[in-house]
Each structure stands twice: as C-alpha cells, then as structure tokens.
Amino acid sequence: MRLRALAKINLGLDILGKREDGYHEVRMIMQTIQMYDVLEMKKKKIPGISLAVNYPFIPSDERNLVYKAAKLLMDEFQVEEGVSIHLDKFIPVAAGMAGGSSDAAAALVGINRLFRLGLTERDLMERAVNIGADVPYCVMRGTALAEGIGEKLTRIARMPQCYVLVGKPGINVSTKAAYESLKLDQIQTHPDIDGMVRDIENSDLYSMVNKMGNVFESGIIGKYPVIREIKDLMEEHGALKAMMSGSGPTVFGIFDDKKKMEEAAAVLRESRLAKTVFGTEIFNK
C-alpha cells in the first residue's frame, strides 16, 4: 500500500489565550497542498512494526509519530501480524507544515485499510488527537476551521483554486520555541478568521488574502530576518500575499497565476534565501 501524506499551510492563525492545562486556545484556517511525503506499508508475518526513513537523523522507533500511530491501532485491535513501513520524507522537517502529523495520519489510514479494521474517518480522527493536535486535521484534509487546541474541526467551503509557492530557509523552529517566544499581550493585529471563512465561501480569493495573518510571525521574524526577506521577495514577484506557515520558518506565497508562481520560484532559487523551494497547487477534498 502506498499513501501520500500531504503538507498543510495555515491561511490564518490566531491564538486567543493560554488554557489552564498549558495548551493554547487557537483559531486557524488550515489548507492542504499538493506537497507530500510517501508511506509504503506492507504486512509481514512476524509481529511488530519495522520502520525505515530516508533520512538518518529522523528516528525510526517509538519517537516517530508514524510508529506511534501504527502501534496505537495495532494494540487496540490486537493485530497479531506485523507491518513494515518505509517513509520517504519530502516535506521539510520542523517547518510549520505538519509533516510529522500528516505522516501519522497516513499511517492511521494505512493500518485501518491494511488490516481491515473498519474504522470511519471520524473514528480515526477521534484516535488521532492522542498522537498530536494537528493529526485529526491531517486525517480530514481539505479546507477547515480549527479551534480549541486545533482538534475541533469544521469543514468549510473549498478554497478558490490558486497556486502556492513554498520557501523554507535553512533554519528550524520548534513549535515549543515558537510558543515560548509568543507574548500574547503584545499581539497588535489578529487575522480576521470569520471574514476569511466568508470570503472562502464566496470564492473571493482576493478579499481572503487581504485578511490573512499569523500571530507567530512578528516574534519569529524578529529572530530570523530571512523569513521577512523571503516574504518580500515573493510579494515583489507576484504573490497576492506571502506569510509564514504555522510556527515557521516556512513561508508560502499565494498566486493567482501559475506562470507568475514559476517565475517567482526561479528568482527565489537564485537568491539562495531558501533551502527548499517548491511550487504547487492547493488540494481540495
């Protein structure tokens, strides 16, 4: 079985406050894009999970979310056979694109199919939250409003068709570090999440991009000015809007024209500001 684990971008990311349990209350608009890792899975007679990854620095044991996801279902349903999984990573690691969460979601879907467990998408999403806050969304995919800690999901209308340019600089930002540097009382502008939902429902791409925003951005850009440089370059070369995704450091630009996006990608590669440059489209479910 071969499965694609799709990356996500945050079209809007707002944080409302910190909860008593230490988590943050968020409101986000999530969108999957056609950038993906690949999981190859096959049954084996010997019990247990064997995981291989194409990068040696990525763990292939219980620390990997793919392993955790497979184990979660195999333990619950007392699966006696084993599974062999090969993960081919393409989505940048620690990049604010939910690569690890999407891999875990694909593993849940794969184990469910491979061993015919009969779980629905909703069943998988309910279990996915035990692995990570973004994993239920990565099972669902498409365009969604995420609330709570990211686990309360409402599917919204399909985002208008557009092109996305991804640029990740050669730095990593952990989600934990991004939250630690966040000063909630100093956030001056918040994205208009409700307005964005209305614009998406009205298929108004141009109005939607004007309301986009990410409250993490200013704090992270303060530490890593290269993020601002990538944003500016994309917008100077035709992006309707360029913004940091999630807790960063990846920047994505929204384009209404494929040729413009390809030309901006060429300029970004030449600039050497980004280690990963990838032009793609959104994924509408």
Backbone bond lengths (Angstrom), bond angles and torsions (degrees), N, CA, C in turn:
res aa  C-N    CA-C-N  psi(-1)  N-CA   C-N-CA  omega(-1)  CA-C   N-CA-C  phi
1 M - - - 1.459 - - 1.526 108.80 -
2 R 1.333 115.12 134.11 1.472 120.33 -178.96 1.522 108.18 -121.45
3 L 1.325 116.67 124.22 1.466 121.00 -175.64 1.519 110.99 -126.15
4 R 1.323 115.58 144.05 1.467 121.07 176.20 1.526 109.52 -97.89
5 A 1.320 116.58 129.87 1.466 122.40 176.08 1.526 107.04 -105.54
6 L 1.338 115.84 106.20 1.465 120.83 -171.52 1.530 112.96 -84.48
7 A 1.336 115.03 142.48 1.465 121.25 175.98 1.529 110.03 -75.43
8 K 1.347 115.14 160.40 1.467 119.73 175.27 1.528 109.54 -125.39
9 I 1.325 113.91 156.45 1.458 120.77 168.48 1.526 107.60 -122.57
10 N 1.325 116.60 155.15 1.469 121.47 174.18 1.525 108.24 -100.30
11 L 1.316 116.98 110.78 1.465 120.23 177.56 1.521 110.19 -71.40
12 G 1.313 115.97 -30.56 1.456 121.91 175.24 1.512 108.42 -147.15
13 L 1.337 117.67 137.29 1.458 120.78 -179.87 1.527 108.21 -139.54
14 D 1.336 115.49 113.33 1.457 120.78 178.76 1.524 108.90 -124.64
15 I 1.315 116.20 144.79 1.463 121.78 177.66 1.519 107.35 -119.24
16 L 1.343 115.20 123.50 1.461 120.78 -173.14 1.520 112.53 -89.73
17 G 1.311 117.70 -26.27 1.462 120.50 -178.61 1.509 111.14 165.39
18 K 1.328 115.37 174.87 1.466 121.64 179.29 1.519 109.03 -100.34
19 R 1.328 116.61 136.01 1.458 121.28 -178.69 1.533 110.29 -89.37
20 E 1.319 115.10 167.27 1.465 119.93 -179.88 1.525 112.16 -63.80
21 D 1.344 116.75 -28.01 1.475 119.56 -179.20 1.533 112.53 -81.88
22 G 1.363 116.72 3.29 1.464 119.61 177.56 1.519 113.77 95.71
23 Y 1.338 116.67 -18.48 1.470 120.36 177.08 1.528 109.53 -77.46
24 H 1.331 115.20 164.09 1.466 120.38 178.12 1.531 109.92 -106.52
25 E 1.313 115.10 143.30 1.474 122.37 176.25 1.533 107.19 -83.83
26 V 1.326 116.74 123.05 1.467 120.03 -174.56 1.529 111.77 -122.65
27 R 1.330 115.31 159.67 1.473 122.26 166.43 1.516 105.98 -135.73
28 M 1.315 116.15 119.11 1.466 120.95 -173.49 1.519 110.18 -138.50
29 I 1.321 115.22 150.28 1.465 119.37 167.68 1.517 106.43 -110.13
30 M 1.320 114.59 119.11 1.465 122.06 -176.24 1.531 109.66 -104.04
31 Q 1.329 115.35 146.17 1.465 121.15 179.09 1.525 109.43 -143.87
32 T 1.330 116.13 128.22 1.474 119.11 175.57 1.520 109.87 -82.24
33 I 1.332 115.39 148.11 1.461 120.89 177.90 1.528 109.64 -126.74
34 Q 1.336 115.38 164.88 1.470 120.94 -175.78 1.540 110.85 -83.75
35 M 1.306 114.95 57.76 1.473 123.02 174.38 1.521 103.93 -130.88
36 Y 1.310 118.27 128.37 1.461 116.62 -169.35 1.532 114.48 -152.73
37 D 1.354 112.99 154.53 1.455 122.62 166.66 1.524 106.87 -91.43
38 V 1.322 116.84 163.49 1.474 120.98 179.13 1.527 109.77 -123.06
39 L 1.332 116.03 129.85 1.466 121.63 173.83 1.518 108.70 -110.36
40 E 1.321 116.15 127.65 1.466 121.42 172.35 1.522 107.11 -110.55
41 M 1.325 115.73 126.21 1.469 120.41 -174.40 1.526 109.72 -128.56
42 K 1.323 115.81 137.23 1.468 118.19 171.54 1.523 111.02 -145.39
43 K 1.322 115.29 149.49 1.464 121.29 179.01 1.523 109.56 -68.43
44 K 1.334 115.24 150.47 1.464 119.51 169.04 1.523 108.02 -138.08
45 K 1.329 115.40 152.07 1.475 119.24 -175.27 1.522 111.58 -70.97
46 I 1.341 116.30 -32.60 1.469 119.63 -179.93 1.528 108.15 -73.20
47 P 1.343 118.29 128.39 1.468 120.55 -179.06 1.536 112.09 -61.23
48 G 1.318 115.30 158.62 1.461 120.56 176.01 1.515 113.22 106.77
49 I 1.332 114.60 177.01 1.470 122.13 -176.41 1.518 108.64 -117.77
50 S 1.325 116.48 125.93 1.474 118.59 170.86 1.527 107.38 -116.28
51 L 1.333 115.83 128.94 1.461 122.27 -175.77 1.518 109.86 -124.93
52 A 1.320 115.78 129.92 1.470 121.29 174.43 1.525 107.73 -121.65
53 V 1.342 116.25 140.69 1.466 121.76 -178.94 1.522 108.53 -126.17
54 N 1.342 117.06 146.28 1.473 120.56 -175.81 1.532 113.94 -74.09
55 Y 1.341 118.10 -7.48 1.465 120.86 175.88 1.528 109.51 -117.45
56 P 1.332 118.21 126.93 1.471 120.01 -177.25 1.528 114.68 -65.80
57 F 1.354 118.38 -22.60 1.469 120.05 -178.27 1.528 113.01 -80.79
58 I 1.341 117.10 -6.98 1.473 120.35 178.76 1.532 108.17 -94.09
59 P 1.344 118.26 125.98 1.470 119.81 -177.36 1.527 112.14 -63.09
60 S 1.328 115.69 150.08 1.475 119.78 -179.93 1.529 110.34 -121.99
61 D 1.337 115.73 26.97 1.466 120.73 178.78 1.527 109.62 -123.27
62 E 1.337 116.97 -152.85 1.476 122.07 -176.15 1.532 113.62 -60.25
63 R 1.336 117.84 -17.67 1.470 120.36 178.64 1.527 112.10 -74.03
64 N 1.338 117.03 -18.43 1.464 121.35 -179.30 1.534 109.45 -84.66
65 L 1.345 116.87 133.51 1.470 120.68 -177.56 1.528 112.71 -64.42
66 V 1.330 117.51 -26.62 1.473 120.98 176.74 1.530 109.16 -64.78
67 Y 1.313 115.64 -46.47 1.465 121.76 178.68 1.535 109.67 -60.79
68 K 1.355 115.56 -46.64 1.480 120.82 -179.86 1.526 111.19 -58.48
69 A 1.345 115.66 -44.26 1.470 120.48 -177.59 1.532 111.05 -65.11
70 A 1.328 115.92 -44.98 1.473 120.09 179.30 1.526 110.08 -62.30
71 K 1.322 116.28 -44.26 1.478 121.31 -178.17 1.529 110.66 -64.37
72 L 1.331 116.61 -40.28 1.459 121.02 -178.99 1.536 111.11 -54.80
73 L 1.336 116.40 -49.50 1.465 119.94 -178.12 1.529 112.04 -74.92
74 M 1.330 116.58 -39.57 1.474 119.45 -177.02 1.524 111.12 -67.76
75 D 1.337 116.67 -33.98 1.475 119.52 176.10 1.521 110.59 -70.29
76 E 1.349 116.03 -46.18 1.466 119.53 -177.25 1.522 111.99 -59.82
77 F 1.346 116.19 -41.24 1.470 120.21 -176.05 1.531 112.71 -98.85
78 Q 1.329 115.74 10.46 1.471 122.00 176.38 1.534 111.93 48.37
79 V 1.329 114.51 50.30 1.470 120.91 178.91 1.531 108.12 -70.40
80 E 1.334 115.94 123.39 1.464 119.54 -175.11 1.524 112.64 -88.91
81 E 1.324 116.28 -25.96 1.473 118.60 176.97 1.533 108.92 -76.01
82 G 1.319 115.96 173.08 1.456 120.18 177.45 1.521 110.58 -109.80
83 V 1.335 115.47 176.74 1.460 120.40 177.73 1.526 109.28 -139.49
84 S 1.312 114.12 140.17 1.466 121.37 175.71 1.531 107.18 -111.10
85 I 1.341 116.71 126.28 1.474 121.22 -176.00 1.523 109.42 -125.17
86 H 1.333 115.82 132.54 1.463 120.17 171.71 1.522 107.69 -116.83
87 L 1.348 115.80 123.40 1.460 121.42 -179.59 1.518 109.06 -107.15
88 D 1.325 114.96 120.48 1.467 121.97 177.88 1.527 107.25 -105.46
89 K 1.343 116.59 104.68 1.461 122.02 -175.58 1.525 111.00 -83.05
90 F 1.329 114.98 134.35 1.463 121.73 171.27 1.526 110.25 -130.17
91 I 1.349 116.32 -36.60 1.469 120.71 176.49 1.532 107.51 -62.32
92 P 1.327 118.23 129.66 1.471 119.17 179.58 1.530 112.01 -57.11
93 V 1.339 115.61 145.77 1.467 122.12 -179.08 1.535 109.44 -84.32
94 A 1.347 116.78 146.07 1.480 123.48 179.63 1.523 110.40 49.10
95 A 1.344 114.91 53.10 1.466 120.13 -171.10 1.516 114.02 -123.66
96 G 1.348 118.15 1.58 1.460 120.17 -178.74 1.516 113.01 77.40
97 M 1.358 116.51 23.47 1.472 120.39 -178.10 1.530 112.56 -120.07
98 A 1.332 116.58 11.12 1.473 123.13 176.33 1.522 113.27 59.32
99 G 1.320 117.44 32.96 1.466 120.32 179.55 1.519 112.76 -57.69
100 G 1.338 117.01 -50.29 1.473 120.81 179.95 1.512 111.97 -63.89
101 S 1.337 116.77 -40.76 1.473 121.10 179.45 1.525 110.84 -65.01
102 S 1.335 116.07 -39.70 1.463 120.28 -179.93 1.528 111.00 -68.52
103 D 1.330 116.42 -36.91 1.473 120.17 175.90 1.530 110.07 -61.60
104 A 1.346 115.73 -43.18 1.466 120.40 178.96 1.529 111.10 -62.60
105 A 1.344 116.05 -42.17 1.471 120.88 179.02 1.533 110.59 -61.30
106 A 1.344 116.05 -43.16 1.469 120.16 178.84 1.529 110.64 -63.97
107 A 1.337 116.69 -36.42 1.467 120.25 178.05 1.532 110.87 -64.51
108 L 1.349 116.95 -41.43 1.470 120.24 177.18 1.527 111.10 -60.29
109 V 1.339 115.33 -47.18 1.476 120.72 179.77 1.532 109.77 -61.43
110 G 1.341 116.37 -43.05 1.462 121.19 -177.48 1.516 112.98 -66.03
111 I 1.324 117.32 -45.82 1.477 120.94 179.50 1.530 110.03 -63.11
112 N 1.334 116.07 -41.14 1.470 121.22 178.56 1.537 111.27 -58.78
113 R 1.334 115.70 -43.46 1.476 119.70 -179.60 1.516 111.62 -74.41
114 L 1.333 115.79 -45.57 1.467 121.37 -173.56 1.529 111.67 -60.27
115 F 1.333 115.94 -41.45 1.469 120.29 -176.57 1.527 112.44 -104.59
116 R 1.343 115.51 12.33 1.480 122.46 176.59 1.538 111.77 47.57
117 L 1.319 115.61 57.20 1.470 120.66 -177.59 1.528 111.94 -80.04
118 G 1.332 116.86 -18.62 1.467 120.80 174.83 1.517 115.46 76.58
119 L 1.339 117.19 20.05 1.470 119.93 -179.74 1.530 110.76 -81.37
120 T 1.322 116.25 142.32 1.467 121.42 176.64 1.536 108.58 -82.93
121 E 1.327 115.92 170.63 1.470 120.34 176.11 1.535 109.87 -57.75
122 R 1.327 116.92 -42.86 1.471 121.59 179.23 1.534 110.39 -61.43
123 D 1.347 117.66 -42.23 1.472 121.54 177.75 1.534 110.87 -59.52
124 L 1.323 115.41 -43.65 1.470 119.79 -179.79 1.523 110.92 -65.59
125 M 1.337 116.75 -40.62 1.471 120.94 -179.66 1.534 111.04 -63.88
126 E 1.323 116.61 -37.90 1.474 120.32 179.22 1.528 111.22 -63.86
127 R 1.329 116.31 -36.76 1.468 120.20 178.25 1.521 111.53 -78.57
128 A 1.329 116.50 -30.34 1.470 122.15 -174.03 1.520 112.86 -62.02
129 V 1.338 117.43 -31.13 1.473 120.77 -177.32 1.527 111.04 -64.19
130 N 1.343 117.82 -21.44 1.463 121.40 177.33 1.528 112.04 -71.44
131 I 1.326 116.58 -16.31 1.475 120.94 -179.04 1.527 110.31 -95.63
132 G 1.329 117.28 -38.05 1.465 120.95 -179.81 1.514 110.71 179.43
133 A 1.335 116.37 155.05 1.476 121.66 -174.29 1.520 113.10 -63.11
134 D 1.346 118.23 -31.57 1.474 121.45 -178.39 1.529 113.35 -85.58
135 V 1.333 117.29 -12.57 1.474 119.85 -171.62 1.534 112.49 -66.11
136 P 1.371 120.08 -41.28 1.475 118.43 177.54 1.530 111.99 -56.94
137 Y 1.352 116.30 -42.63 1.471 118.65 178.21 1.530 111.09 -62.22
138 C 1.321 116.78 -39.35 1.473 119.91 -178.21 1.528 111.98 -68.26
139 V 1.337 117.51 -23.12 1.475 121.02 171.26 1.526 108.62 -72.58
140 M 1.333 116.37 -42.19 1.477 123.03 -174.87 1.530 112.38 -73.00
141 R 1.326 116.58 -51.04 1.474 125.34 -179.92 1.541 112.89 62.06
142 G 1.339 115.25 173.03 1.466 120.27 -178.73 1.520 111.49 92.41
143 T 1.335 116.78 -146.08 1.466 122.95 -178.74 1.523 107.93 -109.65
144 A 1.346 116.78 125.29 1.469 118.85 -175.11 1.519 110.94 -149.25
145 L 1.339 114.10 150.86 1.463 122.33 170.27 1.521 106.29 -93.46
146 A 1.333 116.72 126.47 1.466 121.65 179.08 1.525 108.98 -112.98
147 E 1.325 115.57 131.01 1.470 121.04 179.45 1.525 109.40 -132.22
148 G 1.343 116.42 -176.43 1.466 120.05 -175.15 1.523 108.15 70.84
149 I 1.349 117.04 -128.52 1.472 119.87 173.68 1.534 109.47 -95.64
150 G 1.338 114.81 11.38 1.464 120.85 -178.35 1.510 112.21 113.64
151 E 1.359 115.34 -4.68 1.465 119.56 -175.19 1.526 113.21 -92.45
152 K 1.349 117.87 -16.12 1.475 120.08 178.62 1.524 107.31 -88.61
153 L 1.310 115.50 108.61 1.469 120.37 -170.34 1.516 111.87 -115.79
154 T 1.325 115.65 135.79 1.464 121.83 174.53 1.521 107.21 -126.75
155 R 1.336 115.31 118.15 1.470 118.00 176.98 1.520 108.68 -68.34
156 I 1.337 116.73 134.12 1.461 119.82 176.97 1.524 108.61 -117.31
157 A 1.322 115.90 176.77 1.475 120.23 -176.60 1.527 109.84 -56.50
158 R 1.317 116.09 158.89 1.465 120.36 178.26 1.518 110.61 -62.67
159 M 1.307 115.64 137.60 1.456 119.79 175.91 1.525 109.17 -66.96
160 P 1.348 117.99 142.74 1.468 119.33 176.83 1.533 110.33 -56.60
161 Q 1.312 116.43 143.16 1.471 121.18 -177.99 1.526 110.51 -60.30
162 C 1.324 115.87 133.55 1.457 120.40 178.75 1.528 108.90 -159.07
163 Y 1.308 116.21 179.28 1.471 122.06 -178.24 1.517 109.02 -116.31
164 V 1.316 115.64 146.52 1.461 121.14 -173.91 1.525 109.57 -126.52
165 L 1.322 115.78 127.01 1.460 121.12 174.70 1.527 108.12 -106.73
166 V 1.325 115.37 124.65 1.464 121.87 -178.74 1.524 108.85 -105.42
167 G 1.327 116.09 131.07 1.463 120.65 176.00 1.515 109.90 -134.14
168 K 1.335 117.17 114.79 1.474 119.89 178.74 1.521 109.65 -112.31
169 P 1.340 117.02 120.19 1.470 119.00 176.62 1.529 111.02 -71.19
170 G 1.296 116.67 168.27 1.467 121.50 -176.20 1.514 113.53 -79.91
171 I 1.325 117.47 43.90 1.466 122.77 176.49 1.521 107.53 -132.55
172 N 1.335 116.68 157.50 1.462 121.21 175.98 1.514 109.54 -119.62
173 V 1.318 116.76 143.49 1.465 121.89 176.84 1.520 107.08 -128.05
174 S 1.322 117.41 118.96 1.468 119.25 178.68 1.527 108.68 -78.33
175 T 1.325 115.30 149.32 1.474 120.54 178.63 1.524 109.63 -59.46
176 K 1.337 115.94 -39.94 1.467 121.46 -179.79 1.539 110.36 -58.79
177 A 1.337 115.95 -46.34 1.475 120.49 -179.76 1.527 110.77 -64.87
178 A 1.348 116.69 -36.71 1.470 120.63 -180.00 1.533 110.65 -64.21
179 Y 1.346 116.13 -42.51 1.469 119.57 178.55 1.523 111.46 -67.78
180 E 1.335 116.00 -36.40 1.470 119.80 -179.11 1.535 111.62 -66.23
181 S 1.350 116.21 -31.28 1.472 119.18 -179.17 1.536 112.47 -89.16
182 L 1.326 116.34 -0.18 1.467 121.28 -177.93 1.530 110.94 -82.53
183 K 1.311 116.54 125.42 1.470 121.47 176.83 1.530 107.68 -111.99
184 L 1.342 114.51 96.43 1.462 120.76 -173.64 1.522 113.06 -56.62
185 D 1.332 117.28 -37.83 1.465 120.22 -177.06 1.529 112.86 -73.73
186 Q 1.340 115.83 -10.75 1.472 118.75 -179.30 1.534 113.56 -103.23
187 I 1.337 116.54 2.01 1.469 119.43 178.65 1.533 108.49 -72.17
188 Q 1.320 115.71 119.69 1.475 119.45 -175.38 1.524 112.80 -95.40
189 T 1.321 117.07 -32.05 1.472 118.74 -179.98 1.522 109.84 -127.36
190 H 1.311 114.34 138.29 1.465 121.62 178.91 1.530 108.74 -117.36
191 P 1.343 117.39 142.11 1.468 118.41 176.71 1.526 110.89 -65.86
192 D 1.320 116.14 147.74 1.476 121.62 179.18 1.539 107.76 -86.66
193 I 1.337 114.81 82.61 1.469 120.60 -175.17 1.535 111.31 -62.63
194 D 1.348 117.23 -45.53 1.479 120.13 -179.22 1.530 110.75 -63.00
195 G 1.343 116.42 -41.02 1.466 120.40 177.73 1.524 111.46 -63.32
196 M 1.322 116.78 -38.19 1.474 120.52 178.36 1.525 111.17 -64.60
197 V 1.341 115.77 -41.26 1.478 119.63 178.12 1.528 109.58 -59.16
198 R 1.339 116.65 -44.55 1.483 120.29 179.51 1.531 110.65 -62.96
199 D 1.339 116.49 -42.65 1.471 119.73 -179.31 1.533 111.26 -63.91
200 I 1.326 116.34 -39.52 1.473 120.10 178.43 1.522 109.25 -64.20
201 E 1.337 116.20 -43.50 1.476 120.05 178.84 1.528 111.62 -63.86
202 N 1.346 116.59 -28.86 1.475 121.30 178.06 1.531 112.73 -92.15
203 S 1.355 116.58 6.08 1.481 122.70 -178.63 1.526 112.47 54.93
204 D 1.345 116.30 36.01 1.461 120.99 -178.66 1.536 109.56 -104.02
205 L 1.322 115.27 86.76 1.465 121.68 -177.30 1.530 111.61 -60.82
206 Y 1.344 116.37 -41.77 1.468 120.76 -173.66 1.524 112.00 -68.04
207 S 1.314 116.44 -38.38 1.464 119.89 177.16 1.530 110.28 -70.74
208 M 1.332 116.53 -38.14 1.465 120.93 -179.01 1.530 111.72 -61.70
209 V 1.348 117.05 -46.26 1.475 118.99 -175.88 1.535 111.55 -63.38
210 N 1.335 117.02 -29.38 1.470 120.09 178.75 1.525 112.70 -67.91
211 K 1.332 116.38 -19.51 1.479 120.57 -178.23 1.529 112.20 -100.13
212 M 1.327 117.62 -5.74 1.464 121.12 -176.99 1.533 111.57 -63.71
213 G 1.321 116.25 150.63 1.457 120.81 176.77 1.515 111.04 -175.19
214 N 1.336 115.56 158.74 1.461 122.28 -178.93 1.533 106.96 -140.63
215 V 1.329 117.36 114.38 1.471 120.27 -174.75 1.533 113.23 -68.51
216 F 1.321 117.72 -16.10 1.470 120.40 176.23 1.532 111.99 -73.14
217 E 1.336 115.56 -23.88 1.464 120.78 -163.82 1.532 113.99 -56.63
218 S 1.322 118.06 -51.58 1.467 119.20 -172.34 1.525 111.90 -61.71
219 G 1.339 116.98 -41.65 1.467 120.25 -179.89 1.514 112.61 -64.74
220 I 1.336 116.81 -40.75 1.475 120.92 -178.33 1.532 110.13 -73.67
221 I 1.348 117.26 -40.45 1.474 120.50 179.42 1.533 110.35 -63.23
222 G 1.349 115.78 -34.36 1.461 119.73 177.01 1.522 111.96 -56.96
223 K 1.323 115.94 -34.69 1.475 120.92 179.88 1.526 112.13 -87.22
224 Y 1.332 115.45 -32.03 1.478 119.96 -174.67 1.538 109.90 -130.11
225 P 1.331 117.64 84.24 1.483 121.19 -177.00 1.531 114.03 -59.53
226 V 1.339 117.97 -19.61 1.471 120.36 -179.97 1.536 110.94 -59.84
227 I 1.332 117.19 -27.97 1.479 120.95 178.95 1.532 109.18 -63.14
228 R 1.342 116.43 -44.86 1.470 120.96 176.60 1.524 111.00 -61.28
229 E 1.340 117.12 -40.76 1.470 120.62 -179.48 1.525 111.09 -62.23
230 I 1.326 116.79 -41.30 1.480 120.40 179.44 1.525 109.85 -67.13
231 K 1.344 116.89 -43.55 1.474 121.02 177.39 1.534 110.73 -56.95
232 D 1.325 115.78 -49.82 1.470 120.47 -177.98 1.520 111.39 -61.35
233 L 1.333 116.00 -42.77 1.475 119.83 -179.23 1.534 110.55 -61.47
234 M 1.335 116.38 -44.88 1.479 119.45 179.74 1.523 111.04 -61.27
235 E 1.342 116.68 -44.36 1.468 119.90 -177.07 1.532 111.88 -70.48
236 E 1.332 116.28 -31.89 1.476 120.06 175.74 1.532 111.66 -68.48
237 H 1.345 116.30 -20.73 1.471 120.08 -176.74 1.527 112.16 -115.90
238 G 1.339 115.60 35.68 1.465 118.95 166.49 1.510 118.14 105.53
239 A 1.341 118.71 -4.06 1.468 118.81 177.57 1.528 109.55 -69.26
240 L 1.330 116.74 133.73 1.457 120.82 175.20 1.529 109.22 -65.07
241 K 1.339 114.52 -34.30 1.465 121.52 177.29 1.520 107.25 -161.40
242 A 1.332 116.45 140.48 1.466 121.42 172.97 1.519 107.20 -123.19
243 M 1.328 115.48 139.82 1.465 119.57 -173.13 1.524 109.91 -153.38
244 M 1.313 115.42 154.90 1.458 120.20 175.20 1.528 108.84 -75.75
245 S 1.333 116.77 141.38 1.462 120.50 178.43 1.523 110.36 -96.63
246 G 1.315 116.41 134.77 1.460 121.21 176.46 1.513 111.39 55.89
247 S 1.342 115.63 -135.05 1.461 120.70 179.49 1.522 111.53 -89.62
248 G 1.340 116.75 10.01 1.455 122.19 174.13 1.520 112.68 81.52
249 P 1.336 115.34 -177.68 1.466 127.90 5.47 1.536 113.98 -94.01
250 T 1.341 117.78 6.47 1.463 120.23 -176.53 1.524 111.11 -64.10
251 V 1.333 115.27 138.41 1.463 122.57 174.92 1.524 107.65 -110.32
252 F 1.331 116.84 140.18 1.466 119.22 172.72 1.527 108.35 -126.14
253 G 1.322 115.28 146.70 1.457 121.63 176.16 1.513 109.75 -117.00
254 I 1.328 116.97 138.77 1.477 122.21 177.46 1.525 108.19 -98.39
255 F 1.327 116.04 127.24 1.469 122.39 -179.51 1.522 109.70 -123.58
256 D 1.338 115.57 146.10 1.474 119.25 175.98 1.526 111.45 -97.71
257 D 1.345 116.46 2.88 1.461 120.57 -175.25 1.537 108.93 -142.26
258 K 1.323 116.09 127.10 1.473 120.71 -175.70 1.526 112.01 -64.66
259 K 1.328 116.55 -40.37 1.471 120.35 -178.19 1.528 110.58 -63.67
260 K 1.337 116.22 -42.69 1.468 120.69 177.75 1.527 110.24 -59.60
261 M 1.344 115.52 -42.68 1.461 120.28 -179.81 1.528 110.78 -62.52
262 E 1.333 116.37 -43.66 1.468 120.61 -179.58 1.533 111.22 -64.78
263 E 1.338 116.82 -38.59 1.470 120.80 178.20 1.533 110.69 -66.35
264 A 1.341 116.81 -41.27 1.467 120.94 177.77 1.531 110.61 -64.75
265 A 1.337 116.46 -37.28 1.477 121.16 178.39 1.527 110.24 -61.91
266 A 1.318 116.28 -41.96 1.472 120.91 179.75 1.533 110.73 -63.36
267 V 1.326 116.88 -41.91 1.477 121.45 179.26 1.529 109.90 -65.97
268 L 1.334 116.32 -41.57 1.466 120.71 -178.97 1.535 110.97 -65.17
269 R 1.337 116.22 -41.05 1.484 118.97 177.16 1.524 110.78 -61.06
270 E 1.324 115.26 -43.55 1.470 121.28 -178.21 1.537 111.22 -64.76
271 S 1.324 116.29 -32.50 1.473 120.75 -176.97 1.531 112.53 -70.80
272 R 1.329 116.93 -22.03 1.478 123.63 -177.32 1.541 112.65 63.31
273 L 1.321 117.21 15.36 1.466 119.86 177.97 1.531 111.18 -72.26
274 A 1.333 115.77 -31.42 1.467 120.85 -177.27 1.519 110.60 -113.87
275 K 1.335 114.26 138.65 1.468 120.37 177.88 1.533 109.83 -80.13
276 T 1.324 116.20 -38.74 1.469 121.92 176.89 1.520 108.44 -113.23
277 V 1.328 117.08 125.34 1.472 122.29 175.47 1.524 106.47 -127.52
278 F 1.334 116.48 124.14 1.464 119.53 -175.09 1.521 109.57 -146.74
279 G 1.310 117.23 124.39 1.459 122.91 177.36 1.519 109.75 -101.63
280 T 1.319 117.16 134.60 1.462 120.06 -176.62 1.529 110.84 -155.52
281 E 1.331 115.36 -168.10 1.471 121.45 177.14 1.520 108.36 -121.62
282 I 1.327 115.81 168.10 1.459 118.96 173.78 1.536 108.54 -76.07
283 F 1.325 116.23 160.33 1.455 122.40 176.38 1.508 107.46 -110.59
284 N 1.325 116.58 114.58 1.457 121.07 176.93 1.515 108.93 -103.77
285 K 1.331 115.61 126.55 1.466 120.43 -176.70 1.517 110.57 -83.43
